[in-house]
Amino acid sequence: MHDFSDLLRFLLDAAARGERTALVTVTDVIGSSPRAPGTHVAVTETGGRFGSVSGGCIEAAVAAEAIRSIERGRAEVIRFGRGSRFIDIRLPCGGGMDLLFTPLPSKEVLAEALRRHEERRALALALDHDGTIALVGQDEIATGWRGGVFFAAHAPQLKLCIFGRGAEVEWLARLALVSGAGVNVGSPDRSLVEAACSAGAEGCHLKTSAGDLGFSIDPQTAVILLFHDHDWELDLLEQVLRHPAFFIGAMGSRRTHAARVEELRARGVDDAAIDRIVGPVGLIPSARDPQTLALSVLAQVVACYGASRSRGRARDEPATDQNAPLDAANI
């Protein structure tokens, strides 16, 4: 999975080399499609590209149209697949998609978008038919058309804070990094922390269970506790429950989780907070090897992250009509 920050860096690096670029955005999908509205591809005038809108079946044609848009210096919406003027270019799924080609996107807007995204702030790119690109800072603006402007919303990168010890921590960190998520690892095992850092995660050596967590936890963060020695969990859970993580999960059997719940209640933690803890964590029941457990947990986290973002879009309820009035205060 490509991170939005990587796409922005690709465009900015090309501009720094003196290459002209185009930003290509999926704006509408007809029938089946491998990519959702708001997906981007970046293309340079020399044919370099970053990202994908179709999984490979129309990428060359999209890049060619992007280069033409750079040469013309004019934005355009072009349909590919079903209903397209390109009768020889088809999507294998039988669907279609509209792509907005935005040539020469503002370097200032791209740089500011990169800064905000790296600060883990929600943002949206506002892309006009005339080629104008602007930045929107609202937390819950949804992807879609409003008043002839297409808004491509980008949430901060999914992050996992993994606390624990043993092979389960190592495998979950490894899988999450490969998937493109940000990863923090906290463990009393110094060698495990060092290995996680070498793989690309951020690490914190936990000297006591009641010490500082070592990481920030925001609404785009999932917290996973993977301790066989469950005495380490309670102090950590009390701290974690004070943060707005969208997902909190802990390893162990149903009996272990029931004991965990009772011990937290005895400490005065209220039921509403305790109910946030998923236990046993993972989609695959009774996973008995570290690799399967890691895959099971990561799949559950990703599914819950997608569901939490969908709920945020539903609350926003944007107009999807391209001719609906645009609220200028949001730009």
C-alpha positions as YAML, in Angstrom:
chain: A
units: angstrom
residues:
- id: 1
  name: MET
  ca: [0.00, 0.00, 0.00]
- id: 2
  name: HIS
  ca: [1.42, 3.38, -1.03]
- id: 3
  name: ASP
  ca: [1.39, 6.14, 1.54]
- id: 4
  name: PHE
  ca: [0.02, 9.53, 0.46]
- id: 5
  name: SER
  ca: [3.22, 11.15, 1.75]
- id: 6
  name: ASP
  ca: [5.29, 9.07, -0.68]
- id: 7
  name: LEU
  ca: [3.18, 10.28, -3.61]
- id: 8
  name: LEU
  ca: [3.61, 13.91, -2.52]
- id: 9
  name: ARG
  ca: [7.37, 13.43, -2.19]
- id: 10
  name: PHE
  ca: [7.48, 11.92, -5.69]
- id: 11
  name: LEU
  ca: [5.82, 15.03, -7.14]
- id: 12
  name: LEU
  ca: [7.98, 17.44, -5.15]
- id: 13
  name: ASP
  ca: [11.22, 15.59, -5.97]
- id: 14
  name: ALA
  ca: [10.36, 15.68, -9.69]
- id: 15
  name: ALA
  ca: [9.62, 19.39, -9.49]
- id: 16
  name: ALA
  ca: [12.94, 19.95, -7.70]
- id: 17
  name: ARG
  ca: [14.68, 18.27, -10.67]
- id: 18
  name: GLY
  ca: [12.91, 20.66, -13.02]
- id: 19
  name: GLU
  ca: [10.42, 18.09, -14.34]
- id: 20
  name: ARG
  ca: [6.81, 19.05, -14.93]
- id: 21
  name: THR
  ca: [4.21, 16.77, -13.38]
- id: 22
  name: ALA
  ca: [0.53, 15.91, -13.35]
- id: 23
  name: LEU
  ca: [-1.68, 14.62, -10.54]
- id: 24
  name: VAL
  ca: [-4.29, 12.10, -11.72]
- id: 25
  name: THR
  ca: [-7.28, 11.44, -9.45]
- id: 26
  name: VAL
  ca: [-10.09, 8.88, -9.62]
- id: 27
  name: THR
  ca: [-13.26, 10.98, -9.24]
- id: 28
  name: ASP
  ca: [-16.07, 8.55, -10.13]
- id: 29
  name: VAL
  ca: [-16.47, 4.80, -10.52]
- id: 30
  name: ILE
  ca: [-19.01, 3.09, -12.77]
- id: 31
  name: GLY
  ca: [-19.79, -0.51, -11.81]
- id: 32
  name: SER
  ca: [-16.84, -2.55, -10.57]
- id: 33
  name: SER
  ca: [-13.43, -0.96, -10.21]
- id: 34
  name: PRO
  ca: [-10.16, -1.91, -8.50]
- id: 35
  name: ARG
  ca: [-9.70, 1.59, -7.03]
- id: 36
  name: ALA
  ca: [-11.98, 3.95, -5.11]
- id: 37
  name: PRO
  ca: [-12.64, 7.66, -5.74]
- id: 38
  name: GLY
  ca: [-9.88, 9.77, -4.28]
- id: 39
  name: THR
  ca: [-7.09, 7.44, -5.44]
- id: 40
  name: HIS
  ca: [-4.16, 9.29, -7.04]
- id: 41
  name: VAL
  ca: [-1.40, 8.62, -9.53]
- id: 42
  name: ALA
  ca: [1.50, 11.00, -10.04]
- id: 43
  name: VAL
  ca: [3.11, 11.24, -13.49]
- id: 44
  name: THR
  ca: [6.15, 13.17, -14.73]
- id: 45
  name: GLU
  ca: [6.67, 14.58, -18.22]
- id: 46
  name: THR
  ca: [9.34, 11.93, -18.82]
- id: 47
  name: GLY
  ca: [6.88, 9.10, -18.10]
- id: 48
  name: GLY
  ca: [7.81, 8.33, -14.52]
- id: 49
  name: ARG
  ca: [4.83, 7.48, -12.35]
- id: 50
  name: PHE
  ca: [3.91, 6.63, -8.80]
- id: 51
  name: GLY
  ca: [0.74, 4.88, -7.70]
- id: 52
  name: SER
  ca: [-1.94, 2.94, -9.54]
- id: 53
  name: VAL
  ca: [-5.57, 3.43, -10.56]
- id: 54
  name: SER
  ca: [-6.28, 0.04, -12.05]
- id: 55
  name: GLY
  ca: [-3.80, -2.54, -10.92]
- id: 56
  name: GLY
  ca: [-1.89, -2.26, -14.19]
- id: 57
  name: CYS
  ca: [-4.43, -2.70, -17.00]
- id: 58
  name: ILE
  ca: [-4.71, 0.98, -18.05]
- id: 59
  name: GLU
  ca: [-1.66, 2.53, -16.39]
- id: 60
  name: ALA
  ca: [0.26, 3.12, -19.65]
- id: 61
  name: ALA
  ca: [-2.74, 4.86, -21.23]
- id: 62
  name: VAL
  ca: [-3.27, 6.99, -18.13]
- id: 63
  name: ALA
  ca: [0.39, 8.02, -18.12]
- id: 64
  name: ALA
  ca: [0.18, 8.97, -21.81]
- id: 65
  name: GLU
  ca: [-2.88, 11.15, -21.18]
- id: 66
  name: ALA
  ca: [-1.16, 12.74, -18.19]
- id: 67
  name: ILE
  ca: [1.82, 13.71, -20.33]
- id: 68
  name: ARG
  ca: [-0.58, 15.23, -22.89]
- id: 69
  name: SER
  ca: [-2.27, 17.21, -20.13]
- id: 70
  name: ILE
  ca: [1.15, 18.54, -19.04]
- id: 71
  name: GLU
  ca: [1.90, 19.62, -22.60]
- id: 72
  name: ARG
  ca: [-1.51, 21.30, -22.97]
- id: 73
  name: GLY
  ca: [-1.40, 22.79, -19.47]
- id: 74
  name: ARG
  ca: [-5.13, 22.16, -19.10]
- id: 75
  name: ALA
  ca: [-7.09, 20.05, -16.62]
- id: 76
  name: GLU
  ca: [-9.51, 17.50, -18.00]
- id: 77
  name: VAL
  ca: [-11.80, 14.67, -16.86]
- id: 78
  name: ILE
  ca: [-11.41, 11.53, -18.99]
- id: 79
  name: ARG
  ca: [-13.35, 8.29, -18.69]
- id: 80
  name: PHE
  ca: [-11.68, 4.91, -19.05]
- id: 81
  name: GLY
  ca: [-13.46, 1.57, -19.35]
- id: 82
  name: ARG
  ca: [-17.24, 1.41, -19.71]
- id: 83
  name: GLY
  ca: [-18.57, 4.44, -21.62]
- id: 84
  name: SER
  ca: [-15.12, 5.66, -22.63]
- id: 85
  name: ARG
  ca: [-14.16, 7.09, -26.00]
- id: 86
  name: PHE
  ca: [-11.17, 4.75, -25.91]
- id: 87
  name: ILE
  ca: [-12.94, 1.71, -27.28]
- id: 88
  name: ASP
  ca: [-9.75, -0.38, -27.28]
- id: 89
  name: ILE
  ca: [-9.01, 0.21, -23.58]
- id: 90
  name: ARG
  ca: [-11.13, -1.82, -21.18]
- id: 91
  name: LEU
  ca: [-11.06, -2.63, -17.50]
- id: 92
  name: PRO
  ca: [-11.12, -6.42, -16.95]
- id: 93
  name: CYS
  ca: [-13.82, -5.99, -14.30]
- id: 94
  name: GLY
  ca: [-16.14, -4.47, -16.92]
- id: 95
  name: GLY
  ca: [-16.56, -1.19, -15.06]
- id: 96
  name: GLY
  ca: [-15.41, 2.33, -15.77]
- id: 97
  name: MET
  ca: [-13.81, 5.25, -14.01]
- id: 98
  name: ASP
  ca: [-13.48, 8.99, -14.48]
- id: 99
  name: LEU
  ca: [-10.04, 10.46, -13.95]
- id: 100
  name: LEU
  ca: [-9.30, 14.13, -13.32]
- id: 101
  name: PHE
  ca: [-5.95, 15.17, -14.81]
- id: 102
  name: THR
  ca: [-4.44, 18.15, -12.96]
- id: 103
  name: PRO
  ca: [-1.26, 19.32, -14.71]
- id: 104
  name: LEU
  ca: [1.44, 21.35, -12.96]
- id: 105
  name: PRO
  ca: [0.02, 21.07, -9.42]
- id: 106
  name: SER
  ca: [1.12, 23.85, -7.07]
- id: 107
  name: LYS
  ca: [4.39, 22.96, -5.34]
- id: 108
  name: GLU
  ca: [3.39, 25.15, -2.39]
- id: 109
  name: VAL
  ca: [0.12, 23.26, -1.89]
- id: 110
  name: LEU
  ca: [1.85, 19.89, -2.23]
- id: 111
  name: ALA
  ca: [4.55, 20.86, 0.28]
- id: 112
  name: GLU
  ca: [1.96, 22.06, 2.79]
- id: 113
  name: ALA
  ca: [-0.09, 18.87, 2.29]
- id: 114
  name: LEU
  ca: [3.06, 16.81, 2.96]
- id: 115
  name: ARG
  ca: [3.81, 18.77, 6.12]
- id: 116
  name: ARG
  ca: [0.28, 18.29, 7.48]
- id: 117
  name: HIS
  ca: [0.16, 14.60, 6.56]
- id: 118
  name: GLU
  ca: [3.47, 13.94, 8.29]
- id: 119
  name: GLU
  ca: [2.06, 15.72, 11.36]
- id: 120
  name: ARG
  ca: [-0.80, 13.17, 11.28]
- id: 121
  name: ARG
  ca: [-3.44, 15.81, 10.50]
- id: 122
  name: ALA
  ca: [-6.50, 15.00, 8.36]
- id: 123
  name: LEU
  ca: [-6.66, 16.94, 5.09]
- id: 124
  name: ALA
  ca: [-8.30, 17.01, 1.68]
- id: 125
  name: LEU
  ca: [-7.10, 18.22, -1.70]
- id: 126
  name: ALA
  ca: [-9.67, 20.42, -3.47]
- id: 127
  name: LEU
  ca: [-9.28, 19.86, -7.23]
- id: 128
  name: ASP
  ca: [-11.14, 22.16, -9.62]
- id: 129
  name: HIS
  ca: [-12.00, 21.52, -13.28]
- id: 130
  name: ASP
  ca: [-9.82, 24.52, -14.18]
- id: 131
  name: GLY
  ca: [-6.70, 22.88, -12.73]
- id: 132
  name: THR
  ca: [-6.68, 24.77, -9.46]
- id: 133
  name: ILE
  ca: [-5.55, 22.76, -6.45]
- id: 134
  name: ALA
  ca: [-6.14, 23.88, -2.86]
- id: 135
  name: LEU
  ca: [-5.84, 22.37, 0.60]
- id: 136
  name: VAL
  ca: [-8.71, 21.81, 3.01]
- id: 137
  name: GLY
  ca: [-8.03, 21.26, 6.68]
- id: 138
  name: GLN
  ca: [-11.36, 19.97, 7.98]
- id: 139
  name: ASP
  ca: [-11.13, 16.76, 9.96]
- id: 140
  name: GLU
  ca: [-14.11, 14.95, 8.48]
- id: 141
  name: ILE
  ca: [-14.63, 16.27, 4.97]
- id: 142
  name: ALA
  ca: [-15.50, 13.36, 2.69]
- id: 143
  name: THR
  ca: [-14.17, 12.36, -0.70]
- id: 144
  name: GLY
  ca: [-16.52, 13.46, -3.49]
- id: 145
  name: TRP
  ca: [-17.78, 16.27, -5.71]
- id: 146
  name: ARG
  ca: [-19.12, 19.53, -4.32]
- id: 147
  name: GLY
  ca: [-19.97, 22.45, -6.59]
- id: 148
  name: GLY
  ca: [-17.77, 21.31, -9.46]
- id: 149
  name: VAL
  ca: [-14.80, 20.77, -7.13]
- id: 150
  name: PHE
  ca: [-13.56, 17.29, -6.27]
- id: 151
  name: PHE
  ca: [-12.38, 16.76, -2.70]
- id: 152
  name: ALA
  ca: [-9.90, 13.93, -2.11]
- id: 153
  name: ALA
  ca: [-9.76, 13.28, 1.64]
- id: 154
  name: HIS
  ca: [-6.67, 11.76, 3.22]
- id: 155
  name: ALA
  ca: [-6.62, 10.48, 6.79]
- id: 156
  name: PRO
  ca: [-3.32, 10.13, 8.63]
- id: 157
  name: GLN
  ca: [-1.42, 6.92, 8.13]
- id: 158
  name: LEU
  ca: [-2.64, 3.94, 10.14]
- id: 159
  name: LYS
  ca: [-0.35, 3.38, 13.12]
- id: 160
  name: LEU
  ca: [0.07, 0.37, 15.40]
- id: 161
  name: CYS
  ca: [1.47, 0.70, 18.92]
- id: 162
  name: ILE
  ca: [2.50, -2.83, 19.89]
- id: 163
  name: PHE
  ca: [3.36, -3.60, 23.51]
- id: 164
  name: GLY
  ca: [4.60, -7.04, 24.51]
- id: 165
  name: ARG
  ca: [7.39, -9.55, 24.26]
- id: 166
  name: GLY
  ca: [8.06, -12.63, 22.18]
- id: 167
  name: ALA
  ca: [7.79, -13.69, 18.56]
- id: 168
  name: GLU
  ca: [4.22, -12.41, 18.25]
- id: 169
  name: VAL
  ca: [5.45, -8.82, 18.61]
- id: 170
  name: GLU
  ca: [8.19, -9.32, 16.04]
- id: 171
  name: TRP
  ca: [5.82, -10.86, 13.46]
- id: 172
  name: LEU
  ca: [3.07, -8.29, 13.91]
- id: 173
  name: ALA
  ca: [5.55, -5.42, 13.61]
- id: 174
  name: ARG
  ca: [7.04, -6.98, 10.48]
- id: 175
  name: LEU
  ca: [3.68, -7.53, 8.77]
- id: 176
  name: ALA
  ca: [2.41, -4.06, 9.69]
- id: 177
  name: LEU
  ca: [5.54, -2.39, 8.29]
- id: 178
  name: VAL
  ca: [5.24, -4.33, 5.02]
- id: 179
  name: SER
  ca: [1.59, -3.23, 4.75]
- id: 180
  name: GLY
  ca: [2.64, 0.43, 4.95]
- id: 181
  name: ALA
  ca: [1.45, 1.19, 8.48]
- id: 182
  name: GLY
  ca: [3.48, 3.15, 10.99]
- id: 183
  name: VAL
  ca: [4.71, 0.93, 13.82]
- id: 184
  name: ASN
  ca: [5.78, 1.63, 17.41]
- id: 185
  name: VAL
  ca: [7.07, -1.22, 19.57]
- id: 186
  name: GLY
  ca: [7.32, -1.04, 23.37]
- id: 187
  name: SER
  ca: [8.80, -3.99, 25.23]
- id: 188
  name: PRO
  ca: [10.77, -4.88, 28.36]
- id: 189
  name: ASP
  ca: [12.93, -6.96, 25.99]
- id: 190
  name: ARG
  ca: [15.64, -4.56, 24.78]
- id: 191
  name: SER
  ca: [16.79, -6.85, 21.97]
- id: 192
  name: LEU
  ca: [13.23, -7.01, 20.60]
- id: 193
  name: VAL
  ca: [13.02, -3.21, 20.59]
- id: 194
  name: GLU
  ca: [16.37, -2.96, 18.79]
- id: 195
  name: ALA
  ca: [15.27, -5.51, 16.16]
- id: 196
  name: ALA
  ca: [12.04, -3.58, 15.57]
- id: 197
  name: CYS
  ca: [13.95, -0.33, 15.14]
- id: 198
  name: SER
  ca: [16.30, -1.99, 12.66]
- id: 199
  name: ALA
  ca: [13.27, -3.06, 10.61]
- id: 200
  name: GLY
  ca: [11.91, 0.50, 10.46]
- id: 201
  name: ALA
  ca: [9.70, 0.80, 13.54]
- id: 202
  name: GLU
  ca: [10.04, 3.25, 16.41]
- id: 203
  name: GLY
  ca: [10.92, 1.56, 19.69]
- id: 204
  name: CYS
  ca: [10.76, 2.15, 23.42]
- id: 205
  name: HIS
  ca: [12.39, -0.02, 26.08]
- id: 206
  name: LEU
  ca: [9.85, -0.43, 28.88]
- id: 207
  name: LYS
  ca: [11.59, -0.62, 32.23]
- id: 208
  name: THR
  ca: [8.35, -0.86, 34.24]
- id: 209
  name: SER
  ca: [4.71, -1.42, 33.31]
- id: 210
  name: ALA
  ca: [3.72, 1.84, 35.01]
- id: 211
  name: GLY
  ca: [6.26, 4.02, 33.20]
- id: 212
  name: ASP
  ca: [5.71, 6.34, 30.26]
- id: 213
  name: LEU
  ca: [4.23, 4.63, 27.21]
- id: 214
  name: GLY
  ca: [6.87, 6.23, 25.02]
- id: 215
  name: PHE
  ca: [4.56, 6.98, 22.07]
- id: 216
  name: SER
  ca: [1.74, 9.32, 21.13]
- id: 217
  name: ILE
  ca: [-1.66, 7.67, 20.58]
- id: 218
  name: ASP
  ca: [-4.19, 9.45, 18.37]
- id: 219
  name: PRO
  ca: [-7.54, 8.44, 16.78]
- id: 220
  name: GLN
  ca: [-5.71, 6.74, 13.87]
- id: 221
  name: THR
  ca: [-3.74, 4.48, 16.22]
- id: 222
  name: ALA
  ca: [-4.45, 0.87, 17.15]
- id: 223
  name: VAL
  ca: [-2.91, -0.42, 20.38]
- id: 224
  name: ILE
  ca: [-2.13, -4.14, 20.67]
- id: 225
  name: LEU
  ca: [-0.89, -5.87, 23.85]
- id: 226
  name: LEU
  ca: [0.91, -9.17, 23.28]
- id: 227
  name: PHE
  ca: [2.08, -10.38, 26.68]
- id: 228
  name: HIS
  ca: [2.17, -13.99, 27.83]
- id: 229
  name: ASP
  ca: [2.93, -12.57, 31.27]
- id: 230
  name: HIS
  ca: [-0.37, -10.74, 31.73]
- id: 231
  name: ASP
  ca: [0.80, -8.97, 34.90]
- id: 232
  name: TRP
  ca: [2.43, -6.43, 32.57]
- id: 233
  name: GLU
  ca: [-0.90, -5.54, 30.98]
- id: 234
  name: LEU
  ca: [-2.98, -3.84, 33.66]
- id: 235
  name: ASP
  ca: [-0.86, -0.73, 34.23]
- id: 236
  name: LEU
  ca: [-0.38, -0.33, 30.49]
- id: 237
  name: LEU
  ca: [-4.09, -0.75, 29.77]
- id: 238
  name: GLU
  ca: [-5.04, 1.86, 32.36]
- id: 239
  name: GLN
  ca: [-2.80, 4.34, 30.56]
- id: 240
  name: VAL
  ca: [-3.87, 3.35, 27.04]
- id: 241
  name: LEU
  ca: [-7.57, 3.71, 27.89]
- id: 242
  name: ARG
  ca: [-7.00, 7.42, 28.55]
- id: 243
  name: HIS
  ca: [-6.07, 7.91, 24.88]
- id: 244
  name: PRO
  ca: [-8.37, 8.09, 21.80]
- id: 245
  name: ALA
  ca: [-7.09, 4.95, 20.03]
- id: 246
  name: PHE
  ca: [-9.68, 3.60, 17.58]
- id: 247
  name: PHE
  ca: [-8.80, 0.01, 18.52]
- id: 248
  name: ILE
  ca: [-7.36, -1.62, 21.66]
- id: 249
  name: GLY
  ca: [-6.73, -5.38, 21.65]
- id: 250
  name: ALA
  ca: [-5.05, -7.82, 24.00]
- id: 251
  name: MET
  ca: [-3.82, -11.38, 23.48]
- id: 252
  name: GLY
  ca: [-5.13, -14.28, 25.53]
- id: 253
  name: SER
  ca: [-7.97, -16.76, 25.87]
- id: 254
  name: ARG
  ca: [-11.56, -15.86, 26.78]
- id: 255
  name: ARG
  ca: [-10.84, -16.93, 30.34]
- id: 256
  name: THR
  ca: [-7.78, -14.68, 30.41]
- id: 257
  name: HIS
  ca: [-9.83, -11.75, 29.11]
- id: 258
  name: ALA
  ca: [-12.54, -12.32, 31.71]
- id: 259
  name: ALA
  ca: [-9.89, -12.22, 34.45]
- id: 260
  name: ARG
  ca: [-8.42, -9.10, 32.86]
- id: 261
  name: VAL
  ca: [-11.81, -7.38, 32.95]
- id: 262
  name: GLU
  ca: [-12.37, -8.24, 36.61]
- id: 263
  name: GLU
  ca: [-8.94, -6.98, 37.63]
- id: 264
  name: LEU
  ca: [-9.48, -3.68, 35.80]
- id: 265
  name: ARG
  ca: [-12.86, -3.27, 37.51]
- id: 266
  name: ALA
  ca: [-11.19, -3.88, 40.87]
- id: 267
  name: ARG
  ca: [-8.82, -1.04, 40.02]
- id: 268
  name: GLY
  ca: [-11.80, 1.28, 39.47]
- id: 269
  name: VAL
  ca: [-11.79, 1.33, 35.67]
- id: 270
  name: ASP
  ca: [-15.36, 1.89, 34.46]
- id: 271
  name: ASP
  ca: [-17.17, -0.57, 32.22]
- id: 272
  name: ALA
  ca: [-17.44, 1.85, 29.28]
- id: 273
  name: ALA
  ca: [-13.63, 2.05, 29.12]
- id: 274
  name: ILE
  ca: [-13.18, -1.69, 29.61]
- id: 275
  name: ASP
  ca: [-15.61, -2.39, 26.77]
- id: 276
  name: ARG
  ca: [-13.15, -0.75, 24.39]
- id: 277
  name: ILE
  ca: [-10.74, -3.65, 24.86]
- id: 278
  name: VAL
  ca: [-11.01, -6.44, 22.26]
- id: 279
  name: GLY
  ca: [-10.07, -9.77, 23.77]
- id: 280
  name: PRO
  ca: [-9.13, -12.25, 22.57]
- id: 281
  name: VAL
  ca: [-7.73, -10.11, 19.76]
- id: 282
  name: GLY
  ca: [-7.66, -11.36, 16.15]
- id: 283
  name: LEU
  ca: [-10.07, -12.68, 13.54]
- id: 284
  name: ILE
  ca: [-8.81, -16.29, 13.62]
- id: 285
  name: PRO
  ca: [-9.93, -18.12, 16.77]
- id: 286
  name: SER
  ca: [-7.25, -19.84, 18.86]
- id: 287
  name: ALA
  ca: [-4.31, -18.95, 16.61]
- id: 288
  name: ARG
  ca: [-1.42, -20.96, 18.07]
- id: 289
  name: ASP
  ca: [1.60, -19.76, 16.13]
- id: 290
  name: PRO
  ca: [3.05, -16.22, 16.00]
- id: 291
  name: GLN
  ca: [2.69, -15.79, 12.24]
- id: 292
  name: THR
  ca: [-1.01, -16.70, 12.19]
- id: 293
  name: LEU
  ca: [-1.77, -14.56, 15.22]
- id: 294
  name: ALA
  ca: [0.01, -11.58, 13.67]
- id: 295
  name: LEU
  ca: [-1.91, -11.95, 10.41]
- id: 296
  name: SER
  ca: [-5.16, -12.39, 12.34]
- id: 297
  name: VAL
  ca: [-4.59, -9.25, 14.41]
- id: 298
  name: LEU
  ca: [-3.48, -7.08, 11.51]
- id: 299
  name: ALA
  ca: [-6.52, -8.09, 9.44]
- id: 300
  name: GLN
  ca: [-8.83, -7.16, 12.32]
- id: 301
  name: VAL
  ca: [-7.11, -3.80, 12.84]
- id: 302
  name: VAL
  ca: [-7.26, -2.89, 9.14]
- id: 303
  name: ALA
  ca: [-10.95, -3.88, 8.95]
- id: 304
  name: CYS
  ca: [-11.78, -1.76, 11.99]
- id: 305
  name: TYR
  ca: [-9.77, 1.18, 10.65]
- id: 306
  name: GLY
  ca: [-11.74, 1.09, 7.40]
- id: 307
  name: ALA
  ca: [-15.02, 0.92, 9.33]
- id: 308
  name: SER
  ca: [-14.05, 3.88, 11.55]
- id: 309
  name: ARG
  ca: [-13.21, 6.01, 8.50]
- id: 310
  name: SER
  ca: [-16.51, 5.05, 6.84]
- id: 311
  name: ARG
  ca: [-18.42, 6.18, 9.94]
- id: 312
  name: GLY
  ca: [-16.60, 9.51, 9.80]
- id: 313
  name: ARG
  ca: [-17.56, 9.99, 6.14]
- id: 314
  name: ALA
  ca: [-21.18, 9.12, 6.88]
- id: 315
  name: ARG
  ca: [-21.38, 11.77, 9.61]
- id: 316
  name: ASP
  ca: [-20.08, 14.42, 7.23]
- id: 317
  name: GLU
  ca: [-22.78, 13.69, 4.59]
- id: 318
  name: PRO
  ca: [-21.30, 15.76, 1.73]
- id: 319
  name: ALA
  ca: [-23.16, 16.61, -1.45]
- id: 320
  name: THR
  ca: [-22.18, 14.24, -4.26]
- id: 321
  name: ASP
  ca: [-23.83, 16.27, -7.02]
- id: 322
  name: GLN
  ca: [-21.17, 18.02, -9.09]
- id: 323
  name: ASN
  ca: [-23.51, 21.02, -9.42]
- id: 324
  name: ALA
  ca: [-24.28, 21.35, -5.71]
- id: 325
  name: PRO
  ca: [-23.28, 24.72, -4.18]
- id: 326
  name: LEU
  ca: [-19.75, 24.86, -2.79]
- id: 327
  name: ASP
  ca: [-19.21, 26.17, 0.71]
- id: 328
  name: ALA
  ca: [-16.34, 28.59, 0.16]
- id: 329
  name: ALA
  ca: [-15.60, 28.67, 3.89]
- id: 330
  name: ASN
  ca: [-14.27, 25.12, 3.64]
- id: 331
  name: ILE
  ca: [-11.52, 25.99, 1.17]
...
